[in-house]
Amino acid sequence: MSEDLEAMGTAVEGGLIAKALDGEAAGSTGGDGGNCLNCGAVVTSSFCGNCGQPLHVHRSIGAFWHDILHGVLHFEGKFWRTLPLLAWKPGDLTRRYVHGERAKFISPMALFLFSVFMMFAVFSFLGDPFTGGDDTVTDGEWSAGLEKQAGQLDGQIKTTSAQMDLAEGVKKDALEQDILDLKKRRNLVATMVGEKVPYPDVRLEDDDLSKIQDGLDDIQAGKALTSDSSISTGSPDADKWPAAAFKKVTANPELLLYKLKANGYKFAWLLIPISLPFVWLTIMGRRGYHFYDHAVFTTYSISFMSLLFISCAILAAMGVPGAVWSVLLIFYPPFHMYRQLRHAYQMSRTEALVRVSFLLVFTVISLTLFFAILLALGVLG
């Protein structure tokens, strides 16, 4: 329940921040004698010509809730003028905003912040609707995983024993040691399951526990056992950081996943500066366009992709077949990028198709860099 309230609060906060950035006036009642209550200037119409504040300001609780609803959902002309264009004619929206039609539409940054906070709120409510939202390992799954590991170990012991019978010398000694290690791990699995150990003559010593700790972590994670999970870069000093990071990640992968999600919302704005140079490269060669134009293009595009992702998540949570929302999620983004690129920069169909192919590659690179940064922050944090 507390998480739901937090999600609602975050959505409200996001809407209010977006509203503030968009430069909208809050809603309204009146100064005495036609003077602005904010700057004191004489007001001859409904709004102050000096600072833009309405002459009349409300002080009722109903007006307060109206401001919250207005800030979150933008129930007014801007919302209904911006969203249809963003969804179907993004190039027209981008071009018109760049060329000065800004009072009509929600600004790119306001829309971006709103979409990010809405994404946080929606996924706080829904969890992970695409996979059912529950990755918790049950006792039955745990037992089944251990039984699977036991079967794998038995097979490895049998195979390695057959190889040892045919081997000679040093190779035979190495295989014999491998069999001993496998039997120790098999006894460990049997102990965890609660069954009788199959190799009572093989005992774990104190130093053996540290050697098979990686195997125990793999068992707990339900992964295949490996004989060596060490990290080596050729330098003992250089090995310390990746080894410590690897140990930290494997010790608590759930914490790392939580950090990735939290940092994803917190640092979503990084997508804009990361993507901006790639948009410039895509448009390179066309004159008359500036980095501001590319920034508007990038921010509107990312905002739409976020809203599309939210919409598909809601459809999945409502039980809509995956064939519907997966098609939207896979095929509409490239089509949307093509339309925005073509109409925002006044391109022919052929030129837009060629340039959007580069833009799609750059998008993959940008997302890879973004997730690499999130992963580094999660590990270092």
Protein Blocks (a to p, Z undefined) as FASTA:
>chain_A
ZZmmmmmmmmmmmmmmmmmmnopacdddddehhiafklopacfbfbdfknopafbdcfbf
klmmmmmmmmmnopafklmmmmmmmmmmmmlmmmmmmnopamlpccfklmmmmmmmmmmm
mmmmnopmknoopabdcfklmmmmmmmmmmmmmmmmmmmmmmmmmpghjllmmmmmmmmm
mmmmmmmmmmmnopacfblmbccdfklmmmmmmmmmmmmnopacdfbfcdcehiaklmmm
mmmmmmmmmmmmmlmmmmmmmmmmmmmmmmmmmmmmmmmmmmgoiahiafklmmmmmmmm
mmmmmmmmmmmmmmmmnopafklmmmmmmmmmmmmmmmmmmmmnopafklmmmmmmmmmm
mmmmmmmmmmmmmmmmmmmZZ
